[in-house]
Amino acid sequence: MTHEVCEFCDGKARQRIIRARFHFKGETIYIDRVPAWVCAKCGEQYFDAPVYKRLEEIASNSSRIEKTICFPLAEYDTALA
């Protein structure tokens, strides 16, 4: 593991299984059950190189994704107007 200490806040990163939000070629997908290192202090996520490569492969084949989730989305400027 190369991310024992968070590079943003110096917190300790611990290995967890997460739902990762992954940005790829202008699109965002969510991938469940991803092994990651997560900072216990600020929540920053780190991926080992083989995991990141697999995330890229999954994203590049996004047409094969069978499940879609929906969530509320607010507009920052107008949400409380």
mmCIF file of the N, C-alpha and C atoms, coordinates in Angstrom:
data_MODEL
# 
_entry.id   MODEL 
# 
loop_
_atom_site.group_PDB 
_atom_site.id 
_atom_site.type_symbol 
_atom_site.label_atom_id 
_atom_site.label_alt_id 
_atom_site.label_comp_id 
_atom_site.label_asym_id 
_atom_site.label_entity_id 
_atom_site.label_seq_id 
_atom_site.pdbx_PDB_ins_code 
_atom_site.Cartn_x 
_atom_site.Cartn_y 
_atom_site.Cartn_z 
_atom_site.occupancy 
_atom_site.B_iso_or_equiv 
_atom_site.pdbx_formal_charge 
_atom_site.auth_seq_id 
_atom_site.auth_comp_id 
_atom_site.auth_asym_id 
_atom_site.auth_atom_id 
_atom_site.pdbx_PDB_model_num 
ATOM 1   N N  . MET A 1 1  ? 0.854   -1.181 0.000   1.00 0.00 ? 1  MET A N  1 
ATOM 2   C CA . MET A 1 1  ? 0.000   0.000  0.000   1.00 0.00 ? 1  MET A CA 1 
ATOM 3   C C  . MET A 1 1  ? 0.886   1.224  0.000   1.00 0.00 ? 1  MET A C  1 
ATOM 4   N N  . THR A 1 2  ? 0.614   2.141  -0.900  1.00 0.00 ? 2  THR A N  1 
ATOM 5   C CA . THR A 1 2  ? 1.427   3.344  -1.009  1.00 0.00 ? 2  THR A CA 1 
ATOM 6   C C  . THR A 1 2  ? 0.754   4.568  -0.404  1.00 0.00 ? 2  THR A C  1 
ATOM 7   N N  . HIS A 1 3  ? -0.455  4.406  0.115   1.00 0.00 ? 3  HIS A N  1 
ATOM 8   C CA . HIS A 1 3  ? -1.214  5.560  0.606   1.00 0.00 ? 3  HIS A CA 1 
ATOM 9   C C  . HIS A 1 3  ? -1.533  5.438  2.091   1.00 0.00 ? 3  HIS A C  1 
ATOM 10  N N  . GLU A 1 4  ? -0.549  5.162  2.903   1.00 0.00 ? 4  GLU A N  1 
ATOM 11  C CA . GLU A 1 4  ? -0.814  5.014  4.323   1.00 0.00 ? 4  GLU A CA 1 
ATOM 12  C C  . GLU A 1 4  ? -1.212  6.331  4.965   1.00 0.00 ? 4  GLU A C  1 
ATOM 13  N N  . VAL A 1 5  ? -0.684  7.443  4.431   1.00 0.00 ? 5  VAL A N  1 
ATOM 14  C CA . VAL A 1 5  ? -1.000  8.767  4.947   1.00 0.00 ? 5  VAL A CA 1 
ATOM 15  C C  . VAL A 1 5  ? -1.648  9.577  3.832   1.00 0.00 ? 5  VAL A C  1 
ATOM 16  N N  . CYS A 1 6  ? -2.764  10.208 4.128   1.00 0.00 ? 6  CYS A N  1 
ATOM 17  C CA . CYS A 1 6  ? -3.482  11.024 3.149   1.00 0.00 ? 6  CYS A CA 1 
ATOM 18  C C  . CYS A 1 6  ? -2.610  12.200 2.721   1.00 0.00 ? 6  CYS A C  1 
ATOM 19  N N  . GLU A 1 7  ? -2.532  12.418 1.428   1.00 0.00 ? 7  GLU A N  1 
ATOM 20  C CA . GLU A 1 7  ? -1.712  13.523 0.931   1.00 0.00 ? 7  GLU A CA 1 
ATOM 21  C C  . GLU A 1 7  ? -2.399  14.881 1.088   1.00 0.00 ? 7  GLU A C  1 
ATOM 22  N N  . PHE A 1 8  ? -3.663  14.901 1.468   1.00 0.00 ? 8  PHE A N  1 
ATOM 23  C CA . PHE A 1 8  ? -4.383  16.159 1.645   1.00 0.00 ? 8  PHE A CA 1 
ATOM 24  C C  . PHE A 1 8  ? -4.426  16.627 3.095   1.00 0.00 ? 8  PHE A C  1 
ATOM 25  N N  . CYS A 1 9  ? -4.651  15.676 4.029   1.00 0.00 ? 9  CYS A N  1 
ATOM 26  C CA . CYS A 1 9  ? -4.836  16.101 5.421   1.00 0.00 ? 9  CYS A CA 1 
ATOM 27  C C  . CYS A 1 9  ? -3.932  15.372 6.413   1.00 0.00 ? 9  CYS A C  1 
ATOM 28  N N  . ASP A 1 10 ? -3.085  14.479 5.932   1.00 0.00 ? 10 ASP A N  1 
ATOM 29  C CA . ASP A 1 10 ? -2.196  13.679 6.766   1.00 0.00 ? 10 ASP A CA 1 
ATOM 30  C C  . ASP A 1 10 ? -2.928  12.670 7.648   1.00 0.00 ? 10 ASP A C  1 
ATOM 31  N N  . GLY A 1 11 ? -4.201  12.418 7.351   1.00 0.00 ? 11 GLY A N  1 
ATOM 32  C CA . GLY A 1 11 ? -4.941  11.392 8.076   1.00 0.00 ? 11 GLY A CA 1 
ATOM 33  C C  . GLY A 1 11 ? -4.475  10.005 7.650   1.00 0.00 ? 11 GLY A C  1 
ATOM 34  N N  . LYS A 1 12 ? -4.914  8.988  8.349   1.00 0.00 ? 12 LYS A N  1 
ATOM 35  C CA . LYS A 1 12 ? -4.521  7.615  8.049   1.00 0.00 ? 12 LYS A CA 1 
ATOM 36  C C  . LYS A 1 12 ? -5.543  6.983  7.100   1.00 0.00 ? 12 LYS A C  1 
ATOM 37  N N  . ALA A 1 13 ? -5.048  6.411  6.018   1.00 0.00 ? 13 ALA A N  1 
ATOM 38  C CA . ALA A 1 13 ? -5.919  5.732  5.054   1.00 0.00 ? 13 ALA A CA 1 
ATOM 39  C C  . ALA A 1 13 ? -6.062  4.266  5.454   1.00 0.00 ? 13 ALA A C  1 
ATOM 40  N N  . ARG A 1 14 ? -7.288  3.780  5.366   1.00 0.00 ? 14 ARG A N  1 
ATOM 41  C CA . ARG A 1 14 ? -7.576  2.384  5.696   1.00 0.00 ? 14 ARG A CA 1 
ATOM 42  C C  . ARG A 1 14 ? -8.244  1.715  4.503   1.00 0.00 ? 14 ARG A C  1 
ATOM 43  N N  . GLN A 1 15 ? -7.976  0.441  4.326   1.00 0.00 ? 15 GLN A N  1 
ATOM 44  C CA . GLN A 1 15 ? -8.578  -0.277 3.215   1.00 0.00 ? 15 GLN A CA 1 
ATOM 45  C C  . GLN A 1 15 ? -10.039 -0.568 3.508   1.00 0.00 ? 15 GLN A C  1 
ATOM 46  N N  . ARG A 1 16 ? -10.889 -0.283 2.497   1.00 0.00 ? 16 ARG A N  1 
ATOM 47  C CA . ARG A 1 16 ? -12.333 -0.499 2.612   1.00 0.00 ? 16 ARG A CA 1 
ATOM 48  C C  . ARG A 1 16 ? -12.876 -0.948 1.270   1.00 0.00 ? 16 ARG A C  1 
ATOM 49  N N  . ILE A 1 17 ? -14.091 -1.432 1.288   1.00 0.00 ? 17 ILE A N  1 
ATOM 50  C CA . ILE A 1 17 ? -14.821 -1.738 0.062   1.00 0.00 ? 17 ILE A CA 1 
ATOM 51  C C  . ILE A 1 17 ? -15.889 -0.651 -0.069  1.00 0.00 ? 17 ILE A C  1 
ATOM 52  N N  . ILE A 1 18 ? -15.897 0.058  -1.209  1.00 0.00 ? 18 ILE A N  1 
ATOM 53  C CA . ILE A 1 18 ? -16.746 1.237  -1.351  1.00 0.00 ? 18 ILE A CA 1 
ATOM 54  C C  . ILE A 1 18 ? -17.572 1.197  -2.628  1.00 0.00 ? 18 ILE A C  1 
ATOM 55  N N  . ARG A 1 19 ? -18.511 2.123  -2.730  1.00 0.00 ? 19 ARG A N  1 
ATOM 56  C CA . ARG A 1 19 ? -19.160 2.456  -3.998  1.00 0.00 ? 19 ARG A CA 1 
ATOM 57  C C  . ARG A 1 19 ? -18.371 3.641  -4.545  1.00 0.00 ? 19 ARG A C  1 
ATOM 58  N N  . ALA A 1 20 ? -17.649 3.418  -5.615  1.00 0.00 ? 20 ALA A N  1 
ATOM 59  C CA . ALA A 1 20 ? -16.771 4.447  -6.167  1.00 0.00 ? 20 ALA A CA 1 
ATOM 60  C C  . ALA A 1 20 ? -17.495 5.271  -7.219  1.00 0.00 ? 20 ALA A C  1 
ATOM 61  N N  . ARG A 1 21 ? -17.318 6.575  -7.140  1.00 0.00 ? 21 ARG A N  1 
ATOM 62  C CA . ARG A 1 21 ? -17.759 7.472  -8.207  1.00 0.00 ? 21 ARG A CA 1 
ATOM 63  C C  . ARG A 1 21 ? -16.547 7.650  -9.109  1.00 0.00 ? 21 ARG A C  1 
ATOM 64  N N  . PHE A 1 22 ? -16.686 7.275  -10.377 1.00 0.00 ? 22 PHE A N  1 
ATOM 65  C CA . PHE A 1 22 ? -15.542 7.264  -11.281 1.00 0.00 ? 22 PHE A CA 1 
ATOM 66  C C  . PHE A 1 22 ? -15.833 8.131  -12.495 1.00 0.00 ? 22 PHE A C  1 
ATOM 67  N N  . HIS A 1 23 ? -14.963 9.098  -12.746 1.00 0.00 ? 23 HIS A N  1 
ATOM 68  C CA . HIS A 1 23 ? -15.093 9.999  -13.893 1.00 0.00 ? 23 HIS A CA 1 
ATOM 69  C C  . HIS A 1 23 ? -14.227 9.464  -15.026 1.00 0.00 ? 23 HIS A C  1 
ATOM 70  N N  . PHE A 1 24 ? -14.814 9.366  -16.222 1.00 0.00 ? 24 PHE A N  1 
ATOM 71  C CA . PHE A 1 24 ? -14.085 8.825  -17.360 1.00 0.00 ? 24 PHE A CA 1 
ATOM 72  C C  . PHE A 1 24 ? -14.623 9.442  -18.639 1.00 0.00 ? 24 PHE A C  1 
ATOM 73  N N  . LYS A 1 25 ? -13.747 10.147 -19.355 1.00 0.00 ? 25 LYS A N  1 
ATOM 74  C CA . LYS A 1 25 ? -14.098 10.765 -20.647 1.00 0.00 ? 25 LYS A CA 1 
ATOM 75  C C  . LYS A 1 25 ? -15.379 11.588 -20.561 1.00 0.00 ? 25 LYS A C  1 
ATOM 76  N N  . GLY A 1 26 ? -15.458 12.436 -19.543 1.00 0.00 ? 26 GLY A N  1 
ATOM 77  C CA . GLY A 1 26 ? -16.585 13.351 -19.412 1.00 0.00 ? 26 GLY A CA 1 
ATOM 78  C C  . GLY A 1 26 ? -17.845 12.761 -18.822 1.00 0.00 ? 26 GLY A C  1 
ATOM 79  N N  . GLU A 1 27 ? -17.830 11.517 -18.443 1.00 0.00 ? 27 GLU A N  1 
ATOM 80  C CA . GLU A 1 27 ? -19.002 10.884 -17.842 1.00 0.00 ? 27 GLU A CA 1 
ATOM 81  C C  . GLU A 1 27 ? -18.649 10.366 -16.462 1.00 0.00 ? 27 GLU A C  1 
ATOM 82  N N  . THR A 1 28 ? -19.677 10.202 -15.641 1.00 0.00 ? 28 THR A N  1 
ATOM 83  C CA . THR A 1 28 ? -19.498 9.671  -14.293 1.00 0.00 ? 28 THR A CA 1 
ATOM 84  C C  . THR A 1 28 ? -20.306 8.392  -14.167 1.00 0.00 ? 28 THR A C  1 
ATOM 85  N N  . ILE A 1 29 ? -19.661 7.356  -13.646 1.00 0.00 ? 29 ILE A N  1 
ATOM 86  C CA . ILE A 1 29 ? -20.379 6.127  -13.324 1.00 0.00 ? 29 ILE A CA 1 
ATOM 87  C C  . ILE A 1 29 ? -20.071 5.762  -11.877 1.00 0.00 ? 29 ILE A C  1 
ATOM 88  N N  . TYR A 1 30 ? -20.931 4.956  -11.303 1.00 0.00 ? 30 TYR A N  1 
ATOM 89  C CA . TYR A 1 30 ? -20.736 4.443  -9.951  1.00 0.00 ? 30 TYR A CA 1 
ATOM 90  C C  . TYR A 1 30 ? -20.487 2.941  -10.058 1.00 0.00 ? 30 TYR A C  1 
ATOM 91  N N  . ILE A 1 31 ? -19.518 2.461  -9.302  1.00 0.00 ? 31 ILE A N  1 
ATOM 92  C CA . ILE A 1 31 ? -19.151 1.052  -9.338  1.00 0.00 ? 31 ILE A CA 1 
ATOM 93  C C  . ILE A 1 31 ? -19.153 0.533  -7.903  1.00 0.00 ? 31 ILE A C  1 
ATOM 94  N N  . ASP A 1 32 ? -19.925 -0.495 -7.647  1.00 0.00 ? 32 ASP A N  1 
ATOM 95  C CA . ASP A 1 32 ? -20.038 -1.078 -6.311  1.00 0.00 ? 32 ASP A CA 1 
ATOM 96  C C  . ASP A 1 32 ? -18.910 -2.059 -6.011  1.00 0.00 ? 32 ASP A C  1 
ATOM 97  N N  . ARG A 1 33 ? -18.648 -2.203 -4.716  1.00 0.00 ? 33 ARG A N  1 
ATOM 98  C CA . ARG A 1 33 ? -17.721 -3.195 -4.172  1.00 0.00 ? 33 ARG A CA 1 
ATOM 99  C C  . ARG A 1 33 ? -16.300 -3.037 -4.714  1.00 0.00 ? 33 ARG A C  1 
ATOM 100 N N  . VAL A 1 34 ? -15.813 -1.805 -4.685  1.00 0.00 ? 34 VAL A N  1 
ATOM 101 C CA . VAL A 1 34 ? -14.461 -1.499 -5.165  1.00 0.00 ? 34 VAL A CA 1 
ATOM 102 C C  . VAL A 1 34 ? -13.505 -1.443 -3.972  1.00 0.00 ? 34 VAL A C  1 
ATOM 103 N N  . PRO A 1 35 ? -12.388 -2.169 -4.027  1.00 0.00 ? 35 PRO A N  1 
ATOM 104 C CA . PRO A 1 35 ? -11.391 -2.050 -2.962  1.00 0.00 ? 35 PRO A CA 1 
ATOM 105 C C  . PRO A 1 35 ? -10.669 -0.710 -3.090  1.00 0.00 ? 35 PRO A C  1 
ATOM 106 N N  . ALA A 1 36 ? -10.605 0.019  -1.985  1.00 0.00 ? 36 ALA A N  1 
ATOM 107 C CA . ALA A 1 36 ? -9.978  1.343  -2.005  1.00 0.00 ? 36 ALA A CA 1 
ATOM 108 C C  . ALA A 1 36 ? -9.337  1.618  -0.661  1.00 0.00 ? 36 ALA A C  1 
ATOM 109 N N  . TRP A 1 37 ? -8.442  2.586  -0.652  1.00 0.00 ? 37 TRP A N  1 
ATOM 110 C CA . TRP A 1 37 ? -7.871  3.125  0.575   1.00 0.00 ? 37 TRP A CA 1 
ATOM 111 C C  . TRP A 1 37 ? -8.598  4.431  0.829   1.00 0.00 ? 37 TRP A C  1 
ATOM 112 N N  . VAL A 1 38 ? -9.201  4.585  2.006   1.00 0.00 ? 38 VAL A N  1 
ATOM 113 C CA . VAL A 1 38 ? -10.012 5.758  2.325   1.00 0.00 ? 38 VAL A CA 1 
ATOM 114 C C  . VAL A 1 38 ? -9.455  6.424  3.573   1.00 0.00 ? 38 VAL A C  1 
ATOM 115 N N  . CYS A 1 39 ? -9.240  7.734  3.490   1.00 0.00 ? 39 CYS A N  1 
ATOM 116 C CA . CYS A 1 39 ? -8.731  8.482  4.625   1.00 0.00 ? 39 CYS A CA 1 
ATOM 117 C C  . CYS A 1 39 ? -9.790  8.535  5.721   1.00 0.00 ? 39 CYS A C  1 
ATOM 118 N N  . ALA A 1 40 ? -9.411  8.153  6.914   1.00 0.00 ? 40 ALA A N  1 
ATOM 119 C CA . ALA A 1 40 ? -10.332 8.154  8.049   1.00 0.00 ? 40 ALA A CA 1 
ATOM 120 C C  . ALA A 1 40 ? -10.677 9.573  8.492   1.00 0.00 ? 40 ALA A C  1 
ATOM 121 N N  . LYS A 1 41 ? -9.863  10.541 8.117   1.00 0.00 ? 41 LYS A N  1 
ATOM 122 C CA . LYS A 1 41 ? -10.074 11.916 8.552   1.00 0.00 ? 41 LYS A CA 1 
ATOM 123 C C  . LYS A 1 41 ? -10.920 12.725 7.556   1.00 0.00 ? 41 LYS A C  1 
ATOM 124 N N  . CYS A 1 42 ? -10.566 12.693 6.260   1.00 0.00 ? 42 CYS A N  1 
ATOM 125 C CA . CYS A 1 42 ? -11.262 13.546 5.286   1.00 0.00 ? 42 CYS A CA 1 
ATOM 126 C C  . CYS A 1 42 ? -12.055 12.773 4.238   1.00 0.00 ? 42 CYS A C  1 
ATOM 127 N N  . GLY A 1 43 ? -11.874 11.451 4.166   1.00 0.00 ? 43 GLY A N  1 
ATOM 128 C CA . GLY A 1 43 ? -12.644 10.640 3.229   1.00 0.00 ? 43 GLY A CA 1 
ATOM 129 C C  . GLY A 1 43 ? -12.046 10.526 1.830   1.00 0.00 ? 43 GLY A C  1 
ATOM 130 N N  . GLU A 1 44 ? -10.899 11.127 1.588   1.00 0.00 ? 44 GLU A N  1 
ATOM 131 C CA . GLU A 1 44 ? -10.262 11.021 0.276   1.00 0.00 ? 44 GLU A CA 1 
ATOM 132 C C  . GLU A 1 44 ? -10.038 9.547  -0.062  1.00 0.00 ? 44 GLU A C  1 
ATOM 133 N N  . GLN A 1 45 ? -10.270 9.212  -1.339  1.00 0.00 ? 45 GLN A N  1 
ATOM 134 C CA . GLN A 1 45 ? -10.163 7.824  -1.779  1.00 0.00 ? 45 GLN A CA 1 
ATOM 135 C C  . GLN A 1 45 ? -8.935  7.631  -2.666  1.00 0.00 ? 45 GLN A C  1 
ATOM 136 N N  . TYR A 1 46 ? -8.264  6.509  -2.473  1.00 0.00 ? 46 TYR A N  1 
ATOM 137 C CA . TYR A 1 46 ? -7.102  6.139  -3.267  1.00 0.00 ? 46 TYR A CA 1 
ATOM 138 C C  . TYR A 1 46 ? -7.309  4.724  -3.792  1.00 0.00 ? 46 TYR A C  1 
ATOM 139 N N  . PHE A 1 47 ? -6.862  4.486  -5.016  1.00 0.00 ? 47 PHE A N  1 
ATOM 140 C CA . PHE A 1 47 ? -6.976  3.161  -5.624  1.00 0.00 ? 47 PHE A CA 1 
ATOM 141 C C  . PHE A 1 47 ? -5.588  2.656  -5.992  1.00 0.00 ? 47 PHE A C  1 
ATOM 142 N N  . ASP A 1 48 ? -5.331  1.378  -5.705  1.00 0.00 ? 48 ASP A N  1 
ATOM 143 C CA . ASP A 1 48 ? -4.107  0.758  -6.181  1.00 0.00 ? 48 ASP A CA 1 
ATOM 144 C C  . ASP A 1 48 ? -4.159  0.711  -7.710  1.00 0.00 ? 48 ASP A C  1 
ATOM 145 N N  . ALA A 1 49 ? -3.003  0.688  -8.363  1.00 0.00 ? 49 ALA A N  1 
ATOM 146 C CA . ALA A 1 49 ? -2.927  0.762  -9.826  1.00 0.00 ? 49 ALA A CA 1 
ATOM 147 C C  . ALA A 1 49 ? -3.762  -0.309 -10.539 1.00 0.00 ? 49 ALA A C  1 
ATOM 148 N N  . PRO A 1 50 ? -3.723  -1.590 -10.116 1.00 0.00 ? 50 PRO A N  1 
ATOM 149 C CA . PRO A 1 50 ? -4.547  -2.591 -10.807 1.00 0.00 ? 50 PRO A CA 1 
ATOM 150 C C  . PRO A 1 50 ? -6.051  -2.319 -10.661 1.00 0.00 ? 50 PRO A C  1 
ATOM 151 N N  . VAL A 1 51 ? -6.449  -1.788 -9.519  1.00 0.00 ? 51 VAL A N  1 
ATOM 152 C CA . VAL A 1 51 ? -7.861  -1.454 -9.296  1.00 0.00 ? 51 VAL A CA 1 
ATOM 153 C C  . VAL A 1 51 ? -8.263  -0.305 -10.211 1.00 0.00 ? 51 VAL A C  1 
ATOM 154 N N  . TYR A 1 52 ? -7.426  0.731  -10.301 1.00 0.00 ? 52 TYR A N  1 
ATOM 155 C CA . TYR A 1 52 ? -7.740  1.874  -11.159 1.00 0.00 ? 52 TYR A CA 1 
ATOM 156 C C  . TYR A 1 52 ? -7.833  1.441  -12.621 1.00 0.00 ? 52 TYR A C  1 
ATOM 157 N N  . LYS A 1 53 ? -6.940  0.572  -13.049 1.00 0.00 ? 53 LYS A N  1 
ATOM 158 C CA . LYS A 1 53 ? -6.974  0.073  -14.429 1.00 0.00 ? 53 LYS A CA 1 
ATOM 159 C C  . LYS A 1 53 ? -8.285  -0.661 -14.694 1.00 0.00 ? 53 LYS A C  1 
ATOM 160 N N  . ARG A 1 54 ? -8.728  -1.462 -13.726 1.00 0.00 ? 54 ARG A N  1 
ATOM 161 C CA . ARG A 1 54 ? -10.006 -2.170 -13.898 1.00 0.00 ? 54 ARG A CA 1 
ATOM 162 C C  . ARG A 1 54 ? -11.179 -1.184 -13.934 1.00 0.00 ? 54 ARG A C  1 
ATOM 163 N N  . LEU A 1 55 ? -11.143 -0.131 -13.125 1.00 0.00 ? 55 LEU A N  1 
ATOM 164 C CA . LEU A 1 55 ? -12.192 0.893  -13.169 1.00 0.00 ? 55 LEU A CA 1 
ATOM 165 C C  . LEU A 1 55 ? -12.259 1.526  -14.556 1.00 0.00 ? 55 LEU A C  1 
ATOM 166 N N  . GLU A 1 56 ? -11.097 1.798  -15.147 1.00 0.00 ? 56 GLU A N  1 
ATOM 167 C CA . GLU A 1 56 ? -11.069 2.346  -16.511 1.00 0.00 ? 56 GLU A CA 1 
ATOM 168 C C  . GLU A 1 56 ? -11.665 1.367  -17.518 1.00 0.00 ? 56 GLU A C  1 
ATOM 169 N N  . GLU A 1 57 ? -11.350 0.090  -17.361 1.00 0.00 ? 57 GLU A N  1 
ATOM 170 C CA . GLU A 1 57 ? -11.903 -0.923 -18.263 1.00 0.00 ? 57 GLU A CA 1 
ATOM 171 C C  . GLU A 1 57 ? -13.420 -1.006 -18.134 1.00 0.00 ? 57 GLU A C  1 
ATOM 172 N N  . ILE A 1 58 ? -13.910 -0.964 -16.908 1.00 0.00 ? 58 ILE A N  1 
ATOM 173 C CA . ILE A 1 58 ? -15.356 -0.998 -16.673 1.00 0.00 ? 58 ILE A CA 1 
ATOM 174 C C  . ILE A 1 58 ? -16.010 0.224  -17.311 1.00 0.00 ? 58 ILE A C  1 
ATOM 175 N N  . ALA A 1 59 ? -15.422 1.400  -17.088 1.00 0.00 ? 59 ALA A N  1 
ATOM 176 C CA . ALA A 1 59 ? -15.987 2.636  -17.637 1.00 0.00 ? 59 ALA A CA 1 
ATOM 177 C C  . ALA A 1 59 ? -15.957 2.650  -19.160 1.00 0.00 ? 59 ALA A C  1 
ATOM 178 N N  . SER A 1 60 ? -14.913 2.114  -19.753 1.00 0.00 ? 60 SER A N  1 
ATOM 179 C CA . SER A 1 60 ? -14.828 2.115  -21.211 1.00 0.00 ? 60 SER A CA 1 
ATOM 180 C C  . SER A 1 60 ? -15.818 1.144  -21.841 1.00 0.00 ? 60 SER A C  1 
ATOM 181 N N  . ASN A 1 61 ? -16.363 0.245  -21.044 1.00 0.00 ? 61 ASN A N  1 
ATOM 182 C CA . ASN A 1 61 ? -17.400 -0.679 -21.510 1.00 0.00 ? 61 ASN A CA 1 
ATOM 183 C C  . ASN A 1 61 ? -18.736 -0.365 -20.856 1.00 0.00 ? 61 ASN A C  1 
ATOM 184 N N  . SER A 1 62 ? -18.992 0.918  -20.630 1.00 0.00 ? 62 SER A N  1 
ATOM 185 C CA . SER A 1 62 ? -20.198 1.314  -19.883 1.00 0.00 ? 62 SER A CA 1 
ATOM 186 C C  . SER A 1 62 ? -21.492 0.924  -20.589 1.00 0.00 ? 62 SER A C  1 
ATOM 187 N N  . SER A 1 63 ? -21.448 0.648  -21.872 1.00 0.00 ? 63 SER A N  1 
ATOM 188 C CA . SER A 1 63 ? -22.666 0.220  -22.568 1.00 0.00 ? 63 SER A CA 1 
ATOM 189 C C  . SER A 1 63 ? -23.141 -1.146 -22.069 1.00 0.00 ? 63 SER A C  1 
ATOM 190 N N  . ARG A 1 64 ? -22.269 -1.871 -21.390 1.00 0.00 ? 64 ARG A N  1 
ATOM 191 C CA . ARG A 1 64 ? -22.631 -3.183 -20.850 1.00 0.00 ? 64 ARG A CA 1 
ATOM 192 C C  . ARG A 1 64 ? -23.208 -3.101 -19.439 1.00 0.00 ? 64 ARG A C  1 
ATOM 193 N N  . ILE A 1 65 ? -23.224 -1.914 -18.851 1.00 0.00 ? 65 ILE A N  1 
ATOM 194 C CA . ILE A 1 65 ? -23.774 -1.745 -17.503 1.00 0.00 ? 65 ILE A CA 1 
ATOM 195 C C  . ILE A 1 65 ? -25.283 -1.912 -17.568 1.00 0.00 ? 65 ILE A C  1 
ATOM 196 N N  . GLU A 1 66 ? -25.814 -2.769 -16.714 1.00 0.00 ? 66 GLU A N  1 
ATOM 197 C CA . GLU A 1 66 ? -27.225 -3.123 -16.772 1.00 0.00 ? 66 GLU A CA 1 
ATOM 198 C C  . GLU A 1 66 ? -28.093 -2.407 -15.752 1.00 0.00 ? 66 GLU A C  1 
ATOM 199 N N  . LYS A 1 67 ? -27.498 -1.834 -14.728 1.00 0.00 ? 67 LYS A N  1 
ATOM 200 C CA . LYS A 1 67 ? -28.287 -1.235 -13.651 1.00 0.00 ? 67 LYS A CA 1 
ATOM 201 C C  . LYS A 1 67 ? -28.096 0.275  -13.649 1.00 0.00 ? 67 LYS A C  1 
ATOM 202 N N  . THR A 1 68 ? -29.188 1.004  -13.470 1.00 0.00 ? 68 THR A N  1 
ATOM 203 C CA . THR A 1 68 ? -29.159 2.457  -13.366 1.00 0.00 ? 68 THR A CA 1 
ATOM 204 C C  . THR A 1 68 ? -29.774 2.860  -12.036 1.00 0.00 ? 68 THR A C  1 
ATOM 205 N N  . ILE A 1 69 ? -29.125 3.806  -11.357 1.00 0.00 ? 69 ILE A N  1 
ATOM 206 C CA . ILE A 1 69 ? -29.688 4.317  -10.111 1.00 0.00 ? 69 ILE A CA 1 
ATOM 207 C C  . ILE A 1 69 ? -30.068 5.781  -10.309 1.00 0.00 ? 69 ILE A C  1 
ATOM 208 N N  . CYS A 1 70 ? -31.021 6.242  -9.539  1.00 0.00 ? 70 CYS A N  1 
ATOM 209 C CA . CYS A 1 70 ? -31.457 7.638  -9.591  1.00 0.00 ? 70 CYS A CA 1 
ATOM 210 C C  . CYS A 1 70 ? -31.225 8.262  -8.219  1.00 0.00 ? 70 CYS A C  1 
ATOM 211 N N  . PHE A 1 71 ? -30.945 9.548  -8.219  1.00 0.00 ? 71 PHE A N  1 
ATOM 212 C CA . PHE A 1 71 ? -30.750 10.249 -6.961  1.00 0.00 ? 71 PHE A CA 1 
ATOM 213 C C  . PHE A 1 71 ? -31.158 11.702 -7.130  1.00 0.00 ? 71 PHE A C  1 
ATOM 214 N N  . PRO A 1 72 ? -31.529 12.372 -6.029  1.00 0.00 ? 72 PRO A N  1 
ATOM 215 C CA . PRO A 1 72 ? -31.915 13.776 -6.107  1.00 0.00 ? 72 PRO A CA 1 
ATOM 216 C C  . PRO A 1 72 ? -30.720 14.635 -6.531  1.00 0.00 ? 72 PRO A C  1 
ATOM 217 N N  . LEU A 1 73 ? -30.993 15.637 -7.340  1.00 0.00 ? 73 LEU A N  1 
ATOM 218 C CA . LEU A 1 73 ? -29.950 16.555 -7.791  1.00 0.00 ? 73 LEU A CA 1 
ATOM 219 C C  . LEU A 1 73 ? -30.456 17.975 -7.633  1.00 0.00 ? 73 LEU A C  1 
ATOM 220 N N  . ALA A 1 74 ? -29.758 18.768 -6.844  1.00 0.00 ? 74 ALA A N  1 
ATOM 221 C CA . ALA A 1 74 ? -30.132 20.167 -6.622  1.00 0.00 ? 74 ALA A CA 1 
ATOM 222 C C  . ALA A 1 74 ? -29.200 21.073 -7.413  1.00 0.00 ? 74 ALA A C  1 
ATOM 223 N N  . GLU A 1 75 ? -29.702 22.191 -7.845  1.00 0.00 ? 75 GLU A N  1 
ATOM 224 C CA . GLU A 1 75 ? -28.900 23.232 -8.486  1.00 0.00 ? 75 GLU A CA 1 
ATOM 225 C C  . GLU A 1 75 ? -28.373 24.133 -7.385  1.00 0.00 ? 75 GLU A C  1 
ATOM 226 N N  . TYR A 1 76 ? -27.078 24.296 -7.291  1.00 0.00 ? 76 TYR A N  1 
ATOM 227 C CA . TYR A 1 76 ? -26.455 25.071 -6.230  1.00 0.00 ? 76 TYR A CA 1 
ATOM 228 C C  . TYR A 1 76 ? -26.995 26.498 -6.146  1.00 0.00 ? 76 TYR A C  1 
ATOM 229 N N  . ASP A 1 77 ? -27.088 27.163 -7.292  1.00 0.00 ? 77 ASP A N  1 
ATOM 230 C CA . ASP A 1 77 ? -27.489 28.571 -7.306  1.00 0.00 ? 77 ASP A CA 1 
ATOM 231 C C  . ASP A 1 77 ? -28.967 28.794 -7.035  1.00 0.00 ? 77 ASP A C  1 
ATOM 232 N N  . THR A 1 78 ? -29.809 27.821 -7.359  1.00 0.00 ? 78 THR A N  1 
ATOM 233 C CA . THR A 1 78 ? -31.251 28.058 -7.260  1.00 0.00 ? 78 THR A CA 1 
ATOM 234 C C  . THR A 1 78 ? -31.971 27.202 -6.242  1.00 0.00 ? 78 THR A C  1 
ATOM 235 N N  . ALA A 1 79 ? -31.286 26.307 -5.571  1.00 0.00 ? 79 ALA A N  1 
ATOM 236 C CA . ALA A 1 79 ? -31.945 25.353 -4.668  1.00 0.00 ? 79 ALA A CA 1 
ATOM 237 C C  . ALA A 1 79 ? -32.661 26.024 -3.505  1.00 0.00 ? 79 ALA A C  1 
ATOM 238 N N  . LEU A 1 80 ? -32.160 27.127 -3.016  1.00 0.00 ? 80 LEU A N  1 
ATOM 239 C CA . LEU A 1 80 ? -32.764 27.777 -1.846  1.00 0.00 ? 80 LEU A CA 1 
ATOM 240 C C  . LEU A 1 80 ? -33.439 29.088 -2.192  1.00 0.00 ? 80 LEU A C  1 
ATOM 241 N N  . ALA A 1 81 ? -33.586 29.367 -3.463  1.00 0.00 ? 81 ALA A N  1 
ATOM 242 C CA . ALA A 1 81 ? -34.201 30.636 -3.889  1.00 0.00 ? 81 ALA A CA 1 
ATOM 243 C C  . ALA A 1 81 ? -35.697 30.631 -3.660  1.00 0.00 ? 81 ALA A C  1 
# 
